Amino acid sequence: MTDLEVAVMANEQMQNEKLFQGTMLMAKNLLKQGIISDEEYEQIDTMFRQKYAISLSTLFTDIRLIKYADHGNMSH
């Protein structure tokens, strides 16, 4: 694999991360408004992780931090 191929893959993954984050921000807002349930939010998360090829090790995708205030590292 060439440096250019690695750079293209990294850029593609970055774009996928941005798309995933935008999608999940909208889903999070729907969840907060009570339009969707926790279960529906989790289904959306799973579907779009697959669509955008988001790895479980991605820093931005910890659903526990979104759903449960006591799972984060910051006090409210």
KEMAR-683697 format. One record per residue: residue number from 1; residue in one letter; x, y, z of N, C-alpha, C, O in turn. Coordinates in steps of 0.2 Angstrom, whole numbers, plus 2048, in hexadecimal, padded with zeros to 3 digits. Example, Ala and Ser with C-alpha at 12.3 -4.5 7.8 and 13.67 -1.06 7.14 Angstrom:
<pt k="1" r="a" n_c1="842" n_c2="7E4" n_c3="827" ca_c1="83E" ca_c2="7EA" ca_c3="827" c_c1="842" c_c2="7F0" c_c3="827" o_c1="847" o_c2="7EF" o_c3="82A"/>
<pt k="2" r="s" n_c1="840" n_c2="7F5" n_c3="823" ca_c1="844" ca_c2="7FB" ca_c3="824" c_c1="840" c_c2="800" c_c3="827" o_c1="843" o_c2="806" o_c3="828"/>
***
This chain:
<pt k="1" r="m" n_c1="804" n_c2="7FA" n_c3="800" ca_c1="800" ca_c2="800" ca_c3="800" c_c1="804" c_c2="806" c_c3="800" o_c1="809" o_c2="807" o_c3="804"/>
<pt k="2" r="t" n_c1="803" n_c2="80B" n_c3="7FC" ca_c1="807" ca_c2="811" ca_c3="7FB" c_c1="805" c_c2="816" c_c3="800" o_c1="7FF" o_c2="816" o_c3="803"/>
<pt k="3" r="d" n_c1="809" n_c2="81B" n_c3="801" ca_c1="807" ca_c2="821" ca_c3="805" c_c1="801" c_c2="824" c_c3="803" o_c1="7FD" o_c2="826" o_c3="807"/>
<pt k="4" r="l" n_c1="800" n_c2="825" n_c3="7FD" ca_c1="7FA" ca_c2="828" ca_c3="7FA" c_c1="7F4" c_c2="824" c_c3="7FC" o_c1="7EF" o_c2="827" o_c3="7FD"/>
<pt k="5" r="e" n_c1="7F4" n_c2="81E" n_c3="7FB" ca_c1="7EF" ca_c2="819" ca_c3="7FD" c_c1="7ED" c_c2="81A" c_c3="804" o_c1="7E7" o_c2="81A" o_c3="806"/>
<pt k="6" r="v" n_c1="7F2" n_c2="81A" n_c3="808" ca_c1="7F1" ca_c2="81B" ca_c3="80F" c_c1="7ED" c_c2="822" c_c3="811" o_c1="7E9" o_c2="822" o_c3="815"/>
<pt k="7" r="a" n_c1="7F0" n_c2="827" n_c3="80E" ca_c1="7ED" ca_c2="82E" ca_c3="80F" c_c1="7E6" c_c2="82E" c_c3="80C" o_c1="7E2" o_c2="831" o_c3="810"/>
<pt k="8" r="v" n_c1="7E4" n_c2="82B" n_c3="807" ca_c1="7DD" ca_c2="82B" ca_c3="804" c_c1="7D9" c_c2="827" c_c3="809" o_c1="7D3" o_c2="829" o_c3="80A"/>
<pt k="9" r="m" n_c1="7DB" n_c2="821" n_c3="80B" ca_c1="7D7" ca_c2="81D" ca_c3="810" c_c1="7D6" c_c2="821" c_c3="817" o_c1="7D1" o_c2="821" o_c3="819"/>
<pt k="10" r="a" n_c1="7DB" n_c2="825" n_c3="819" ca_c1="7DB" ca_c2="829" ca_c3="81F" c_c1="7D6" c_c2="82E" c_c3="81E" o_c1="7D2" o_c2="830" o_c3="822"/>
<pt k="11" r="n" n_c1="7D6" n_c2="832" n_c3="818" ca_c1="7D1" ca_c2="837" ca_c3="817" c_c1="7CA" c_c2="834" c_c3="816" o_c1="7C5" o_c2="837" o_c3="819"/>
<pt k="12" r="e" n_c1="7C9" n_c2="82F" n_c3="813" ca_c1="7C3" ca_c2="82B" ca_c3="812" c_c1="7C0" c_c2="82A" c_c3="819" o_c1="7BA" o_c2="82B" o_c3="81B"/>
<pt k="13" r="q" n_c1="7C4" n_c2="827" n_c3="81E" ca_c1="7C2" ca_c2="825" ca_c3="824" c_c1="7C0" c_c2="82C" c_c3="828" o_c1="7BB" o_c2="82C" o_c3="82C"/>
<pt k="14" r="m" n_c1="7C4" n_c2="831" n_c3="827" ca_c1="7C2" ca_c2="837" ca_c3="82B" c_c1="7BB" c_c2="83A" c_c3="828" o_c1="7B7" o_c2="83C" o_c3="82C"/>
<pt k="15" r="q" n_c1="7BA" n_c2="83A" n_c3="822" ca_c1="7B4" ca_c2="83C" ca_c3="81F" c_c1="7AE" c_c2="837" c_c3="822" o_c1="7A9" o_c2="83A" o_c3="824"/>
<pt k="16" r="n" n_c1="7AF" n_c2="831" n_c3="822" ca_c1="7AA" ca_c2="82C" ca_c3="825" c_c1="7A9" c_c2="82E" c_c3="82D" o_c1="7A3" o_c2="82E" o_c3="82F"/>
<pt k="17" r="e" n_c1="7AE" n_c2="830" n_c3="830" ca_c1="7AD" ca_c2="832" ca_c3="837" c_c1="7A9" c_c2="838" c_c3="838" o_c1="7A5" o_c2="838" o_c3="83C"/>
<pt k="18" r="k" n_c1="7AA" n_c2="83D" n_c3="834" ca_c1="7A6" ca_c2="843" ca_c3="834" c_c1="79F" c_c2="842" c_c3="832" o_c1="79A" o_c2="844" o_c3="835"/>
<pt k="19" r="l" n_c1="79E" n_c2="83E" n_c3="82D" ca_c1="797" ca_c2="83C" ca_c3="82B" c_c1="794" c_c2="838" c_c3="831" o_c1="78E" o_c2="839" o_c3="832"/>
<pt k="20" r="f" n_c1="797" n_c2="833" n_c3="834" ca_c1="794" ca_c2="830" ca_c3="83A" c_c1="793" c_c2="834" c_c3="83F" o_c1="78D" o_c2="834" o_c3="842"/>
<pt k="21" r="q" n_c1="797" n_c2="839" n_c3="841" ca_c1="796" ca_c2="83E" ca_c3="847" c_c1="790" c_c2="842" c_c3="845" o_c1="78C" o_c2="843" o_c3="84A"/>
<pt k="22" r="g" n_c1="78F" n_c2="844" n_c3="83F" ca_c1="78A" ca_c2="849" ca_c3="83D" c_c1="783" c_c2="845" c_c3="83E" o_c1="77E" o_c2="847" o_c3="841"/>
<pt k="23" r="t" n_c1="783" n_c2="83F" n_c3="83C" ca_c1="77D" ca_c2="83A" ca_c3="83C" c_c1="77B" c_c2="839" c_c3="843" o_c1="775" o_c2="839" o_c3="845"/>
<pt k="24" r="m" n_c1="780" n_c2="837" n_c3="847" ca_c1="77F" ca_c2="836" ca_c3="84E" c_c1="77D" c_c2="83C" c_c3="852" o_c1="779" o_c2="83B" o_c3="857"/>
<pt k="25" r="l" n_c1="77F" n_c2="842" n_c3="850" ca_c1="77D" ca_c2="848" ca_c3="854" c_c1="776" c_c2="849" c_c3="853" o_c1="772" o_c2="84B" o_c3="857"/>
<pt k="26" r="m" n_c1="773" n_c2="848" n_c3="84D" ca_c1="76C" ca_c2="848" ca_c3="84B" c_c1="768" c_c2="843" c_c3="84F" o_c1="763" o_c2="845" o_c3="852"/>
<pt k="27" r="a" n_c1="76B" n_c2="83D" n_c3="84F" ca_c1="767" ca_c2="838" ca_c3="853" c_c1="767" c_c2="839" c_c3="85B" o_c1="762" o_c2="838" o_c3="85E"/>
<pt k="28" r="k" n_c1="76D" n_c2="83C" n_c3="85D" ca_c1="76D" ca_c2="83E" ca_c3="864" c_c1="768" c_c2="843" c_c3="866" o_c1="765" o_c2="843" o_c3="86B"/>
<pt k="29" r="n" n_c1="767" n_c2="848" n_c3="861" ca_c1="762" ca_c2="84D" ca_c3="862" c_c1="75B" c_c2="84A" c_c3="862" o_c1="757" o_c2="84C" o_c3="866"/>
<pt k="30" r="l" n_c1="75A" n_c2="845" n_c3="85E" ca_c1="753" ca_c2="842" ca_c3="85E" c_c1="752" c_c2="83E" c_c3="864" o_c1="74C" o_c2="83E" o_c3="867"/>
<pt k="31" r="l" n_c1="757" n_c2="83B" n_c3="867" ca_c1="757" ca_c2="837" ca_c3="86D" c_c1="755" c_c2="83C" c_c3="873" o_c1="751" o_c2="83B" o_c3="877"/>
<pt k="32" r="k" n_c1="759" n_c2="842" n_c3="873" ca_c1="757" ca_c2="847" ca_c3="878" c_c1="750" c_c2="849" c_c3="878" o_c1="74D" o_c2="84B" o_c3="87D"/>
<pt k="33" r="q" n_c1="74E" n_c2="84A" n_c3="872" ca_c1="747" ca_c2="84D" ca_c3="871" c_c1="742" c_c2="847" c_c3="873" o_c1="73C" o_c2="849" o_c3="873"/>
<pt k="34" r="g" n_c1="744" n_c2="841" n_c3="874" ca_c1="73F" ca_c2="83C" ca_c3="875" c_c1="73C" c_c2="839" c_c3="86F" o_c1="737" o_c2="835" o_c3="86F"/>
<pt k="35" r="i" n_c1="73E" n_c2="83B" n_c3="869" ca_c1="73B" ca_c2="839" ca_c3="862" c_c1="73D" c_c2="832" c_c3="861" o_c1="739" o_c2="82E" o_c3="85E"/>
<pt k="36" r="i" n_c1="743" n_c2="830" n_c3="863" ca_c1="745" ca_c2="829" ca_c3="862" c_c1="747" c_c2="826" c_c3="869" o_c1="749" o_c2="82A" o_c3="86E"/>
<pt k="37" r="s" n_c1="747" n_c2="81F" n_c3="86A" ca_c1="749" ca_c2="81C" ca_c3="870" c_c1="750" c_c2="81B" c_c3="871" o_c1="754" o_c2="81B" o_c3="86C"/>
<pt k="38" r="d" n_c1="752" n_c2="818" n_c3="877" ca_c1="759" ca_c2="816" ca_c3="877" c_c1="75B" c_c2="811" c_c3="873" o_c1="760" o_c2="810" o_c3="870"/>
<pt k="39" r="e" n_c1="756" n_c2="80C" n_c3="872" ca_c1="757" ca_c2="806" ca_c3="86E" c_c1="758" c_c2="808" c_c3="866" o_c1="75C" o_c2="806" o_c3="863"/>
<pt k="40" r="e" n_c1="754" n_c2="80D" n_c3="864" ca_c1="754" ca_c2="80F" ca_c3="85D" c_c1="75B" c_c2="813" c_c3="85C" o_c1="75E" o_c2="813" o_c3="857"/>
<pt k="41" r="y" n_c1="75D" n_c2="817" n_c3="861" ca_c1="763" ca_c2="81A" ca_c3="861" c_c1="769" c_c2="815" c_c3="860" o_c1="76D" o_c2="816" o_c3="85B"/>
<pt k="42" r="e" n_c1="769" n_c2="810" n_c3="863" ca_c1="76E" ca_c2="80B" ca_c3="863" c_c1="76E" c_c2="808" c_c3="85C" o_c1="773" o_c2="806" o_c3="859"/>
<pt k="43" r="q" n_c1="768" n_c2="806" n_c3="859" ca_c1="767" ca_c2="804" ca_c3="853" c_c1="76A" c_c2="808" c_c3="84D" o_c1="76E" o_c2="806" o_c3="849"/>
<pt k="44" r="i" n_c1="769" n_c2="80F" n_c3="84E" ca_c1="76C" ca_c2="814" ca_c3="849" c_c1="773" c_c2="814" c_c3="84A" o_c1="777" o_c2="814" o_c3="845"/>
<pt k="45" r="d" n_c1="776" n_c2="814" n_c3="850" ca_c1="77D" ca_c2="813" ca_c3="851" c_c1="780" c_c2="80D" c_c3="84E" o_c1="785" o_c2="80E" o_c3="84A"/>
<pt k="46" r="t" n_c1="77D" n_c2="808" n_c3="84F" ca_c1="780" ca_c2="801" ca_c3="84C" c_c1="780" c_c2="802" c_c3="844" o_c1="784" o_c2="800" o_c3="841"/>
<pt k="47" r="m" n_c1="77A" n_c2="804" n_c3="841" ca_c1="779" ca_c2="804" ca_c3="83A" c_c1="77E" c_c2="809" c_c3="837" o_c1="782" o_c2="808" o_c3="832"/>
<pt k="48" r="f" n_c1="77F" n_c2="80F" n_c3="83A" ca_c1="784" ca_c2="814" ca_c3="837" c_c1="78B" c_c2="812" c_c3="838" o_c1="790" o_c2="814" o_c3="835"/>
<pt k="49" r="r" n_c1="78D" n_c2="80F" n_c3="83E" ca_c1="794" ca_c2="80C" ca_c3="83F" c_c1="795" c_c2="808" c_c3="839" o_c1="79B" o_c2="808" o_c3="836"/>
<pt k="50" r="q" n_c1="791" n_c2="803" n_c3="837" ca_c1="792" ca_c2="7FF" ca_c3="832" c_c1="792" c_c2="803" c_c3="82B" o_c1="797" o_c2="801" o_c3="827"/>
<pt k="51" r="k" n_c1="78E" n_c2="807" n_c3="82A" ca_c1="78E" ca_c2="80B" ca_c3="823" c_c1="794" c_c2="80F" c_c3="822" o_c1="797" o_c2="80F" o_c3="81D"/>
<pt k="52" r="y" n_c1="797" n_c2="812" n_c3="828" ca_c1="79D" ca_c2="816" ca_c3="827" c_c1="7A3" c_c2="813" c_c3="829" o_c1="7A8" o_c2="816" o_c3="82A"/>
<pt k="53" r="a" n_c1="7A2" n_c2="80C" n_c3="82B" ca_c1="7A8" ca_c2="808" ca_c3="82C" c_c1="7AC" c_c2="80B" c_c3="832" o_c1="7B2" o_c2="80C" o_c3="832"/>
<pt k="54" r="i" n_c1="7A8" n_c2="80D" n_c3="838" ca_c1="7AB" ca_c2="810" ca_c3="83E" c_c1="7AD" c_c2="80A" c_c3="842" o_c1="7A9" o_c2="805" o_c3="844"/>
<pt k="55" r="s" n_c1="7B3" n_c2="80A" n_c3="844" ca_c1="7B6" ca_c2="805" ca_c3="849" c_c1="7B4" c_c2="806" c_c3="850" o_c1="7B2" o_c2="80C" o_c3="852"/>
<pt k="56" r="l" n_c1="7B3" n_c2="801" n_c3="854" ca_c1="7B1" ca_c2="801" ca_c3="85B" c_c1="7B7" c_c2="805" c_c3="85F" o_c1="7B5" o_c2="807" o_c3="864"/>
<pt k="57" r="s" n_c1="7BD" n_c2="806" n_c3="85C" ca_c1="7C2" ca_c2="809" ca_c3="860" c_c1="7C2" c_c2="811" c_c3="85F" o_c1="7C6" o_c2="814" o_c3="862"/>
<pt k="58" r="t" n_c1="7BD" n_c2="813" n_c3="85B" ca_c1="7BD" ca_c2="81A" ca_c3="859" c_c1="7BB" c_c2="81E" c_c3="85F" o_c1="7B7" o_c2="81C" o_c3="863"/>
<pt k="59" r="l" n_c1="7BF" n_c2="824" n_c3="861" ca_c1="7BE" ca_c2="827" ca_c3="867" c_c1="7B7" c_c2="82B" c_c3="867" o_c1="7B5" o_c2="82C" o_c3="86D"/>
<pt k="60" r="f" n_c1="7B4" n_c2="82C" n_c3="862" ca_c1="7AE" ca_c2="830" ca_c3="862" c_c1="7A8" c_c2="82C" c_c3="862" o_c1="7A3" o_c2="82F" o_c3="862"/>
<pt k="61" r="t" n_c1="7A8" n_c2="826" n_c3="863" ca_c1="7A2" ca_c2="822" ca_c3="862" c_c1="7A0" c_c2="81E" c_c3="868" o_c1="79D" o_c2="819" o_c3="868"/>
<pt k="62" r="d" n_c1="7A2" n_c2="821" n_c3="86E" ca_c1="7A0" ca_c2="81D" ca_c3="874" c_c1="799" c_c2="81F" c_c3="876" o_c1="798" o_c2="824" o_c3="879"/>
<pt k="63" r="i" n_c1="794" n_c2="81B" n_c3="875" ca_c1="78D" ca_c2="81C" ca_c3="876" c_c1="78B" c_c2="81D" c_c3="87D" o_c1="787" o_c2="820" o_c3="87F"/>
<pt k="64" r="r" n_c1="78F" n_c2="81A" n_c3="882" ca_c1="78E" ca_c2="81A" ca_c3="889" c_c1="78F" c_c2="822" c_c3="88B" o_c1="78C" o_c2="824" o_c3="890"/>
<pt k="65" r="l" n_c1="793" n_c2="825" n_c3="888" ca_c1="794" ca_c2="82C" ca_c3="88A" c_c1="78E" c_c2="831" c_c3="888" o_c1="78D" o_c2="836" o_c3="88B"/>
<pt k="66" r="i" n_c1="78B" n_c2="82F" n_c3="883" ca_c1="785" ca_c2="832" ca_c3="881" c_c1="77F" c_c2="831" c_c3="885" o_c1="77B" o_c2="835" o_c3="887"/>
<pt k="67" r="k" n_c1="77E" n_c2="82A" n_c3="886" ca_c1="778" ca_c2="828" ca_c3="88A" c_c1="778" c_c2="829" c_c3="891" o_c1="773" o_c2="82B" o_c3="894"/>
<pt k="68" r="y" n_c1="77E" n_c2="828" n_c3="894" ca_c1="77F" ca_c2="828" ca_c3="89B" c_c1="784" c_c2="82D" c_c3="89E" o_c1="789" o_c2="82D" o_c3="89D"/>
<pt k="69" r="a" n_c1="781" n_c2="832" n_c3="8A2" ca_c1="785" ca_c2="837" ca_c3="8A4" c_c1="78B" c_c2="835" c_c3="8A8" o_c1="790" o_c2="838" o_c3="8A9"/>
<pt k="70" r="d" n_c1="78A" n_c2="830" n_c3="8AC" ca_c1="78F" ca_c2="82D" ca_c3="8B1" c_c1="795" c_c2="829" c_c3="8AE" o_c1="799" o_c2="827" o_c3="8B1"/>
<pt k="71" r="h" n_c1="794" n_c2="828" n_c3="8A7" ca_c1="79A" ca_c2="824" ca_c3="8A4" c_c1="79F" c_c2="829" c_c3="8A1" o_c1="7A4" o_c2="826" o_c3="89E"/>
<pt k="72" r="g" n_c1="79E" n_c2="82F" n_c3="8A1" ca_c1="7A3" ca_c2="834" ca_c3="89E" c_c1="7A9" c_c2="835" c_c3="8A3" o_c1="7A9" o_c2="833" o_c3="8A9"/>
<pt k="73" r="n" n_c1="7AE" n_c2="839" n_c3="8A1" ca_c1="7B3" ca_c2="83B" ca_c3="8A6" c_c1="7B3" c_c2="842" c_c3="8A8" o_c1="7B7" o_c2="845" o_c3="8AB"/>
<pt k="74" r="m" n_c1="7AD" n_c2="846" n_c3="8A7" ca_c1="7AC" ca_c2="84D" ca_c3="8A9" c_c1="7A6" c_c2="84D" c_c3="8AD" o_c1="7A1" o_c2="84A" o_c3="8AC"/>
<pt k="75" r="s" n_c1="7A6" n_c2="851" n_c3="8B2" ca_c1="7A0" ca_c2="852" ca_c3="8B6" c_c1="79B" c_c2="857" c_c3="8B3" o_c1="79E" o_c2="85C" o_c3="8AF"/>
<pt k="76" r="h" n_c1="795" n_c2="857" n_c3="8B5" ca_c1="790" ca_c2="85C" ca_c3="8B2" c_c1="78E" c_c2="861" c_c3="8B7" o_c1="78A" o_c2="866" o_c3="8B5"/>
***
